[in-house]
């Protein structure tokens, strides 16, 4: 079945630095790649997504890149701020249309 | 985008009792899901809530333990039955926007934090 792996599991950066989180998926038919941010005590929030016909998408300080050949996609956060501290997930779509989540990446941005 | 709410936001329950969690979306949505997230862990899909028919459960989850209702396109409930401490978790309602399958977006409610003593 569909599967996704995230790296790293934890990431600590200084405020202002960049952060990169990478996800690898197993199903070559996947065509939708979202990123979610989950702050403590809240539900996951969709922050950016990319379709398989696009290689890169940007929204202010965040960007997602997709490499379909290698079956991986990455989240890039530039000029990190303490408010970026959260757990980030990169689920993939299952055969029933639901999202299948990996273990997440805990990002800590130190002021 | 649609707003999704859950009630209660948290609860502390005694073992052996049951709790029903309500999920309300402010617009009609086709697909609704229930997830569980244990502390510090990832999200696990419990079931897909189908409007007008029985929910579709994932492996490891059964209707007797987690009965689900979906009477219309904006509302669903999840009941955690005969609770034990192992059921302590965050339960999240989620919906998917309409669109071509695989291209629609999925949104999550704020979650219900359940503690079973």
Interface residues (C-beta under 8 A of the other chain):
Chain A: X31 X32 X34 X36 X41 X42 X43 X44 X45 X46 X49 X51 X89 X91 X93 X94 X96 X97 X98 X99 X100 X101 X102 X103 X104
Chain B: X31 X33 X41 X42 X43 X44 X45 X48 X56 X92 X94 X96 X101 X102 X103 X104 X105 X106 X107 X108 X109 X110 X111 X113
